[in-house]
Amino acid sequence: MIPSQSSRLAPGLGVSTSGIGDKIRGAMAVGKTRWGMLALVFFATTLNYIDRAALGVMQPILAKEMSWTAMDYANINFWFQVGYAVGFVLQGRLIDRIGVKRVFFCAVLLWSLATGAHGLATSAVGFMVCRFILGLTEAANYPACVKTTRLWFPAGERAVATGIFNAGTNVGAMFTPMLLPLVLHVWGWQAAFLCMAALGGIWLLFWGLKYFNPEDHPRVKQSELDYIQAQDEPDQVRVPFSRILRMRGTWAFALAYSITAPVFWFYLYWLPPFLNQQYNLGINVTQMGIPLIIIYLTADFGSVGGGILSSFLIGRGLNPIKARLVSMLLFACCIIGVIMAAGASNLWMAVFAISLAIGAHQAWTANIWSLVMDYTPKHMMSTVFGFGGMCAAIGGMFMTQLVGHILTITNNNYTVLFTLIPAMYFIALTWLYFMAPRKVPTLEN
């Protein structure tokens, strides 16, 4: 008799009345190597978002020095999204074909060089070129992280693991306003980009020395390897890209993700200018830094907590797909409060509304990524995710243009933008409910 999926979870992660401490100890007892691999992709994601968030924080300085308009800034972000869209689908396919270790190493090397090149730019056009190259190379981050999680974690731990590495987005966005003001004050904005590039070089050393796939890792315990690979899956069959595009699950993820992912781009790029405009904040730790730190710290809790919720439901016997969908419905409801942000009478009311929404967004993201892992064969995981990421990046391209256009015609009024955000999650959830497969498909030649 084949054990059920819930019974194949780590000791303490199945249907049990044991406490959370017992569950954690049970999960760690089978081995800890997979958590080291997770730490590597967590720090990669942190660096990825330090590089991205820096532009939003420095926007007032750069706009003044180079005479940027709102549309200049929107176009700079637009070209990042163009590169991101192209890079997502190409690098997702490369990761499945060549392997996550080599492709991700090359991608981080190139994006670090692109980050440093920003310090040489002298105009909006120069930044557009740098951002395009940065987007093209940074697009490898999430296909690589999702592939690593799919390889190293079983279903019952995937949402938690996904939430942890995705928390790197918020850590990066949170540390940026803490550290950048000091660098800007001492060395200037050019040096800030060079410092970020140097951080990428440090990460490359650890990735090159420490990362291996589970079956190739020289120090992984057999008990941990058995636990990771306990879930029965169909035999791996070489599948052409055209076949992947005909899979129902590919489009279930791609369209839902393309509807909701651009919301985080909106927060990342436009939140600092919004707070600066509405409440006359400056670029320093106490004025701009503290509100952003609170917002992204809340997002960290949401990212990890969202994974814990669906993993808890799975542990109680709920099918993984249903557990993700139920969790996502709850998080979509939490996002409704962001409508109050644009009209908030003071800074901290706006921070509270945005914090709740961005925390719920990250919880949602942890579950939609886990959802696609649950029904996608591991040998095509990065390809499916890369295609969905490309669609999301295209959505982000239109989002940046839409935001720039709306702010131009409304004289920088954010009300319409904050009102539209909650509806996007309910549309995406409805699509997922009807389209997401309930199990890993069997593929034949």
MIVOZA-62265 format. One record per residue (C-alpha): residue in three letters; x, y, z. Coordinates in pm, whole numbers, plus 32768, in hexadecimal, padded with zeros to 4 digits. Example, Ala and Ser with C-alpha at 12.3 -4.5 7.8 and 13.67 -1.06 7.14 Angstrom:
! MIVOZA-62265
r,u,v,w
ALA,84CE,7E3E,830C
SER,8557,7F96,82CA
***
This chain:
! MIVOZA-62265
r,u,v,w
MET,8000,8000,8000
ILE,8088,8156,7F9C
PRO,8081,8251,80BC
SER,7FB9,838E,8093
GLN,806B,84D3,804D
SER,802E,8558,81AA
SER,80C0,841E,8246
ARG,81FD,8447,817B
LEU,824F,858F,821E
ALA,836E,85AB,8311
PRO,8341,852B,8471
GLY,8250,8617,851C
LEU,81D8,86BA,83D7
GLY,80C0,85C9,838E
VAL,7F6B,85B9,8432
SER,7FC9,85DF,859A
THR,7F67,8687,86D9
SER,80CF,86CF,873A
GLY,813E,8832,8776
ILE,81F9,890E,8683
GLY,833E,88D2,8740
ASP,831E,8759,870F
LYS,82D6,878D,859D
ILE,8409,8864,856D
ARG,84E4,876B,8628
GLY,8456,8650,8558
ALA,849D,8708,8414
MET,8602,8756,847E
ALA,8644,85F2,84F2
VAL,864A,856A,838F
GLY,8762,865A,8330
LYS,87B8,87CA,8313
THR,8867,87E2,81C3
ARG,8731,885A,810B
TRP,871B,8988,81F3
GLY,887E,89E8,8195
MET,8819,89E3,8026
LEU,86ED,8AB9,8080
ALA,87D1,8BB4,812E
LEU,8896,8BE0,7FEC
VAL,8762,8C3A,7F1E
PHE,86DE,8D15,803A
PHE,8819,8DED,802E
ALA,880F,8DF3,7EB2
THR,86AB,8E7A,7EC3
THR,8717,8F7B,7FC5
LEU,882A,8FFA,7EDE
ASN,873B,8FF3,7DB9
TYR,8650,90E2,7E69
ILE,875D,91C3,7EF9
ASP,87C4,9203,7D90
ARG,865C,9248,7D29
ALA,85E3,9310,7E55
ALA,870B,93FC,7E4C
LEU,8683,94B2,7D1D
GLY,853A,9502,7DC8
VAL,85E7,9584,7F00
MET,86DD,9658,7E37
GLN,85D4,96D3,7D42
PRO,85B4,9833,7DD7
ILE,872F,9868,7DC6
LEU,8755,97D9,7C69
ALA,8620,988D,7BE6
LYS,86A8,99D9,7C61
GLU,8807,99A0,7BDE
MET,8799,9927,7A86
SER,864F,99E5,7A66
TRP,8577,98AE,7A4D
THR,83FE,98D0,7A1C
ALA,82FE,97D5,7A9F
MET,82F7,9736,7946
ASP,8476,9722,793B
TYR,846D,965C,7A7D
ALA,8350,9584,79FA
ASN,8414,9540,78B9
ILE,854C,94DE,797B
ASN,847E,93DD,7A39
PHE,83CF,9376,78F7
TRP,851A,9311,7855
PHE,8576,9249,7989
GLN,8430,918A,795B
VAL,847B,9151,77E9
GLY,85C7,90B0,7842
TYR,8522,8FF4,795F
ALA,8417,8F63,7879
VAL,8515,8EEA,7779
GLY,8601,8E67,7886
PHE,84F4,8DA7,7941
VAL,848F,8CC1,7825
LEU,85F3,8C92,77A3
GLN,8697,8C4E,78F1
GLY,857E,8B76,7971
ARG,85B6,8A90,7847
LEU,8731,8A9B,7871
ILE,8718,8A38,79E0
ASP,864E,8902,7987
ARG,873C,88A9,786A
ILE,8896,88FF,78F9
GLY,885C,88FC,7A6F
VAL,8813,89F7,7B7F
LYS,8975,8A15,7C05
ARG,8A26,8A88,7AC8
VAL,8911,8B62,7A3C
PHE,88D1,8C16,7B84
PHE,8A45,8C54,7BBB
CYS,8A67,8CF9,7A66
ALA,892A,8DC3,7A98
VAL,8995,8E55,7BE7
LEU,8AED,8EA7,7B5B
LEU,8A50,8F67,7A3A
TRP,894C,901B,7B0B
SER,8A57,908B,7C00
LEU,8B1C,9121,7AE0
ALA,89E0,91CA,7A5F
THR,899C,925B,7BB8
GLY,8AF7,92F2,7BC8
ALA,8AC9,9385,7A6B
HIS,89AF,9462,7AF1
GLY,8ABA,9534,7B99
LEU,8B3D,9595,7A40
ALA,89EB,9604,79B4
THR,89B6,977B,7982
SER,8856,9790,78F1
ALA,86FE,96EC,78F0
VAL,875F,9630,77B1
GLY,8897,95A8,785B
PHE,87C5,9529,797B
MET,86D1,9489,7888
VAL,87EE,93C1,77ED
CYS,8876,9356,7940
ARG,871E,92F8,79BE
PHE,86D7,9229,7887
ILE,8816,915D,78BC
LEU,87CE,9141,7A2F
GLY,866F,90BF,79EB
LEU,86EE,8FC8,78E8
THR,87DF,8F2B,79E3
GLU,871D,8F52,7B28
ALA,8600,8E8D,7A8A
ALA,86C1,8D4D,7ADD
ASN,868C,8D80,7C52
TYR,852E,8CFA,7C82
PRO,853B,8BD7,7B8C
ALA,867E,8B6E,7C3B
CYS,85EC,8B97,7D98
VAL,84AC,8ADE,7D41
LYS,8571,89C9,7C95
THR,8651,89A7,7DC8
THR,8521,8995,7EAD
ARG,8477,8896,7DC9
LEU,85B1,87BE,7DCB
TRP,85FE,87D5,7F3E
PHE,84AA,87DE,7FED
PRO,8377,86F9,7FF3
ALA,8215,8783,7FD3
GLY,81DA,87B0,8147
GLU,8305,889B,816A
ARG,82FF,8950,801C
ALA,8220,8A73,8081
VAL,82EF,8AB6,81B8
ALA,8433,8A9C,80F3
THR,83A4,8B7B,7FE2
GLY,8333,8C78,80E3
ILE,848D,8C7D,817E
PHE,8550,8CB7,803D
ASN,844B,8DB0,7FC2
ALA,8477,8E6C,810C
GLY,85C5,8ED0,8077
THR,8505,8FC3,7F9A
ASN,848E,907C,80CC
VAL,85DA,9066,8181
GLY,8681,9100,8051
ALA,8577,920D,8032
MET,8590,924E,81A9
PHE,870A,9263,81C2
THR,8725,9348,8095
PRO,8693,947F,8140
MET,875E,942B,8278
LEU,88B2,9418,81CE
LEU,8892,94F5,809C
PRO,8877,9644,8152
LEU,89CA,9606,81F7
VAL,8A71,95A4,80B0
LEU,89D1,96CA,7FFB
HIS,8A46,97BC,8106
VAL,8BAE,973D,8110
TRP,8BF9,96D8,7FA7
GLY,8AD7,9740,7EC6
TRP,89DF,9684,7DEB
GLN,8AE3,95F8,7CFA
ALA,8B95,9543,7E15
ALA,8A4A,94B3,7E8D
PHE,8A25,93EC,7D4D
LEU,8B8F,9374,7D5F
CYS,8B5D,92FB,7EC6
MET,8A2C,9233,7E5F
ALA,8AF1,9194,7D45
ALA,8BFF,9129,7E3D
LEU,8AFC,9076,7F14
GLY,8AA2,8FA0,7DE9
GLY,8C0C,8F33,7DC9
ILE,8C0E,8EB7,7F31
TRP,8AD3,8DE9,7EF8
LEU,8B68,8D4A,7DC1
LEU,8C83,8CB7,7E8D
PHE,8B95,8C04,7F7B
TRP,8AAE,8B88,7E66
GLY,8BCD,8AFA,7D9A
LEU,8C5B,8A3E,7EC4
LYS,8B23,89CF,7F7F
TYR,8A03,8988,7E91
PHE,89B8,882B,7E08
ASN,887C,8779,7D99
PRO,87FE,867A,7E9B
GLU,8880,8543,7DEB
ASP,89D8,85E6,7DB5
HIS,8A0F,8683,7F0A
PRO,8B42,85E9,7FB4
ARG,8AC3,8618,8118
VAL,894A,85E1,810B
LYS,88CC,84CC,81F2
GLN,881C,83A4,8150
SER,86F3,83D7,8237
GLU,86CA,853B,81B8
LEU,86F1,84D1,804E
ASP,85E8,83C3,807A
TYR,8500,84BE,811D
ILE,852D,85BD,8007
GLN,84EE,84B9,7EF7
ALA,83DA,83F5,7FA8
GLN,82BE,8483,7ED7
ASP,8269,83AA,7DAC
GLU,8281,8461,7C5F
PRO,8253,83FD,7AF3
ASP,838D,839F,7A36
GLN,8449,84C7,79A7
VAL,8408,84EF,7834
ARG,84B4,85EC,7757
VAL,83A2,86E4,7702
PRO,83BC,87EB,75EE
PHE,8368,8952,7646
SER,8238,894A,7562
ARG,81A8,882C,762F
ILE,81DE,88EB,7772
LEU,811F,8A10,76E0
ARG,7FF6,892A,76A3
MET,7FEA,88B9,780D
ARG,7EC3,8939,78D4
GLY,7F99,8975,7A08
THR,8088,8A57,794A
TRP,7F72,8B4D,78FA
ALA,7ECC,8B28,7A4D
PHE,8008,8BAE,7AEE
ALA,8074,8C9F,79DC
LEU,7F35,8D6E,79CD
ALA,7EF6,8D73,7B43
TYR,805C,8DD8,7B8A
SER,805E,8EE3,7A7B
ILE,7F2C,8F85,7B1B
THR,7FB8,8F9B,7C7D
ALA,8135,8FAA,7C61
PRO,8138,910F,7BD3
VAL,80A1,9189,7D1A
PHE,81EA,914D,7DCC
TRP,82A0,920C,7CBA
PHE,81B5,932C,7D00
TYR,8213,9324,7E71
LEU,8385,9303,7E27
TYR,83A0,941D,7D2A
TRP,828F,950F,7D8F
LEU,826A,94EB,7F08
PRO,8398,95C8,7F60
PRO,8327,96DE,7E72
PHE,81C2,96BF,7EFA
LEU,822C,96E0,8065
ASN,831D,97F8,8010
GLN,820E,98BA,7F58
GLN,80F0,9881,804B
TYR,81AD,98BB,818F
ASN,82DE,9987,8126
LEU,83DC,9880,818E
GLY,854F,989C,8148
ILE,8648,9790,80E5
ASN,86CC,9730,823A
VAL,869D,9615,8331
THR,85B0,96C9,841D
GLN,84C3,9764,831F
MET,84B5,9679,81F2
GLY,856F,9550,8285
ILE,8497,94FD,83B3
PRO,8349,94EF,82F8
LEU,83E1,9412,81E9
ILE,8488,9333,82EB
ILE,8339,92FE,839C
ILE,8287,92B5,8254
TYR,8384,91B7,81DA
LEU,83AF,9118,8330
THR,8239,90D5,832B
ALA,8266,9045,81D0
ASP,836A,8F54,825D
PHE,8274,8ED4,835F
GLY,816E,8EAF,824F
SER,8258,8DF0,816B
VAL,82B6,8CEC,8271
GLY,8161,8CEA,831C
GLY,80AE,8CAA,81D4
GLY,817F,8B74,81A0
ILE,8142,8AFD,8303
LEU,7FC8,8B1A,82DA
SER,7FAC,8A3F,81A4
SER,80AC,8947,822F
PHE,7FDA,8933,836D
LEU,7EA3,88E6,829E
ILE,7F60,87DA,81DE
GLY,7FD3,8747,8328
ARG,7E66,8732,8390
GLY,7E19,865C,8260
LEU,7DAA,875E,815E
ASN,7E19,8728,7FF7
PRO,7F43,880F,7FAB
ILE,7E93,88C0,7E8A
LYS,7D5D,8906,7F5B
ALA,7E34,8978,8080
ARG,7EE0,8A7A,7FA2
LEU,7D96,8AFB,7F12
VAL,7CEF,8B1E,8067
SER,7E1D,8BD9,80EC
MET,7E24,8CBF,7FBD
LEU,7CB4,8D19,7FEC
LEU,7CFD,8D8B,814F
PHE,7E26,8E5B,80DF
ALA,7D5F,8EFB,7FC4
CYS,7C60,8F71,80C6
CYS,7D76,900E,8197
ILE,7DE8,90E0,806E
ILE,7C9E,919F,8055
GLY,7D0E,9294,8162
VAL,7E19,932B,807F
ILE,7D06,9401,7FE4
MET,7D24,94E1,8117
ALA,7E94,952E,80D9
ALA,7E6F,9646,7FDA
GLY,7D80,970F,80B3
ALA,7E24,96CB,8204
SER,7E2C,9803,82DA
ASN,7F86,97B9,8366
LEU,80BC,96F3,8311
TRP,8087,95D6,8407
MET,7F25,958A,8394
ALA,7FAE,9567,8233
VAL,80CF,9490,82AF
PHE,7FDB,93A9,8366
ALA,7EFB,937C,8235
ILE,801E,933F,814A
SER,80CF,9257,823F
LEU,7F9D,9178,825D
ALA,7F73,916D,80E4
ILE,80DD,9128,808F
GLY,80F5,901F,819F
ALA,7FC1,8F74,810F
HIS,8053,8F95,7FB2
GLN,8190,8EDE,8018
ALA,80C3,8DCF,80C3
TRP,7FFB,8DAE,7F81
THR,813D,8D97,7EB7
ALA,81CC,8C82,7F93
ASN,8094,8BB7,7F4F
ILE,806F,8BF3,7DDA
TRP,81DB,8B89,7DAB
SER,81A2,8A54,7E82
LEU,8065,8A0D,7DBE
VAL,811C,89FC,7C72
MET,8227,8920,7D14
ASP,811A,8831,7D8E
TYR,8095,87E1,7C34
THR,81CB,8811,7B58
PRO,82CA,86F7,7B18
LYS,841B,8760,7BA4
HIS,84D9,8738,7A5B
MET,8407,884D,79BC
MET,83D7,8925,7AEF
SER,84B8,8A46,7A87
THR,8428,8A4C,7927
VAL,82C1,8A69,79A3
PHE,8321,8B68,7AA9
GLY,83F6,8C28,79B1
PHE,82D6,8C42,78BC
GLY,81EF,8CB8,79D1
GLY,82F7,8DAE,7A42
MET,8314,8E33,78E0
CYS,819C,8E6F,78D8
ALA,81B1,8F1C,7A29
ALA,82D0,8FF7,79B1
ILE,8203,905B,7881
GLY,80EC,90B3,7972
GLY,81EA,917F,7A35
MET,824D,9237,78F8
PHE,80E8,92A9,78C4
MET,80C4,92F1,7A37
THR,81E6,93E7,7A36
GLN,815A,9498,7906
LEU,7FFC,949C,799A
VAL,8079,9527,7AE5
GLY,8145,9634,7A38
HIS,801A,9694,795C
ILE,7F20,969E,7A7C
LEU,8007,976D,7B56
THR,8046,985D,7A37
ILE,7ED8,989F,79E8
THR,7E6B,98AA,7B57
ASN,7F8A,9986,7BCD
ASN,8025,986B,7C9C
ASN,7EE1,97EE,7D3D
TYR,7F0A,9683,7DAE
THR,7D9D,963F,7E0B
VAL,7D3E,9588,7CCC
LEU,7E72,94A9,7CE2
PHE,7E36,943A,7E48
THR,7CC6,93FA,7DFA
LEU,7D14,930E,7CD9
ILE,7E09,9232,7D9B
PRO,7D1B,914E,7E64
ALA,7C47,90F0,7D34
MET,7D77,905F,7C87
TYR,7D9E,8F4B,7D8D
PHE,7C35,8ED7,7D7D
ILE,7C41,8EC6,7C01
ALA,7D82,8DF7,7C13
LEU,7CF4,8D11,7D21
THR,7BBC,8CC9,7C55
TRP,7C94,8C6C,7B2B
LEU,7D6C,8B84,7C00
TYR,7C3F,8AD9,7C9E
PHE,7BBC,8A68,7B4E
MET,7D04,8A2F,7A95
ALA,7E0B,89A9,7B8A
PRO,7E45,882F,7B65
ARG,7E0F,8766,7CA1
LYS,7F3D,867E,7C70
VAL,8085,8655,7BB3
PRO,802A,85EF,7A4D
THR,80A9,84B0,79AE
LEU,8168,8507,786F
GLU,81AC,840D,775E
ASN,8291,841D,7631
***
